[in-house]
């Protein structure tokens, strides 16, 4: 018996929860006040995605179908899985997106899909959805499409004309992991698709093409996702792969998704999921690499086995392993060194550099910048403050470790 629309929506929205790469940061606002149109990429809403500035972005996050011709061991929707299957037509996804927007439930669409028939057939239907929304219904909300790596470059290029962001999942940190758990996928093909997309994005952003008639092309760039804990790759390997992806393909984000055990799992998969704190620490380390000037080796070398410290954030763990570089004088240190002080974020460092031109800063001034003095005071010198021997205390680590009641997160 054919499933109702509500039943299929329940199945395909639940199946999409494993994809973490749905943030809407990096896009540009479409001005609907001038030309009319439906939707917006701005504002607050009922959501499950956040922009870096804290805005809550509501997205309809679904799979077009959870049928798939591939049999990736880690995927709940693999061809050999015994899950309940469902599928939307192109028209149904378009209708759902518009109706959800009109009810003020969403501000955009995140669309992924299992591979049906072929990569080209699946990608063609996803492109049709985006094209219908943009051209027929003048939808100006956010659209993120999950690209199919083996799809025709022409289809990927057309998708870029309608989508705010495209993403292609690398799935696992190493080629060996993919060969063992997803032998039907080709890592070289995934990387080629990412490289081709980077070239198209850069060509569209070429200053010589900045004309009023130039077509928009993926203004939010491209992203990818890696599963954490499905194979034996350590955090150092994962972060090293991320660094190469950022450098080679100019990605906006690499997302990390902790492996979740699935029914009827392959014997090659672990029986338990990794701690969620591991995923969180990877995001923190990723941030240090991208915005704080840290090298990947610096972040991971202080811990055994190339794993991040689950009890402490990576910057604090690095500082404790490099105490000889502290305390740092907030009134004299270079910006690069201030960024390495635990508890100081980029906004706080910018505030310090700006304020100290006019007077010498005290700890109270750091508090006004919304800095955690509990964390910072052990690592800085300020006017009227010196940590004395605090930085050398053998129990300094214990001061920052979580209390027993917090250990449930680990």
Buried (B, 14 or more C-beta within 10 A) or exposed (E): EEBEEEEBBBBBBBBBBBBBBBBBBBBEEBEBEEEEBBBBBBEEBEBBBEBEEEBBBBBBBBBBBBBBBBBBBBBBBBBEBEBEBBBBEBEBBBBBBBEBBEEEBBBBBBBBBBBBEEBBEBBBBBBBBBBBBBEEBBBBBBBBBBBBBBBEEEBBBBBBBBBBBBBBBBBBBBBEBBEBBBEEBBBEEBBBBBEBBBEBBEEBBEEEEEEEEEEBBBBBBBBBBBBBBBBEBBBBBBBBBBBEBBEEBBBBBBBBBBBBBBEEBBEEBBEEBBBEBBBBBBBBBBBBBBEBEBEBEBBBEBBEEBBBBBBBBBBBBBBBBEBEBBBBBBBEBEEEBBBBBBBBBEEBBBBBBEBBEEEBBBBEBBEEBEBBBEBBBBBBBBBEBEBEEBBEBEEBBEEBEBEEEEEEEE
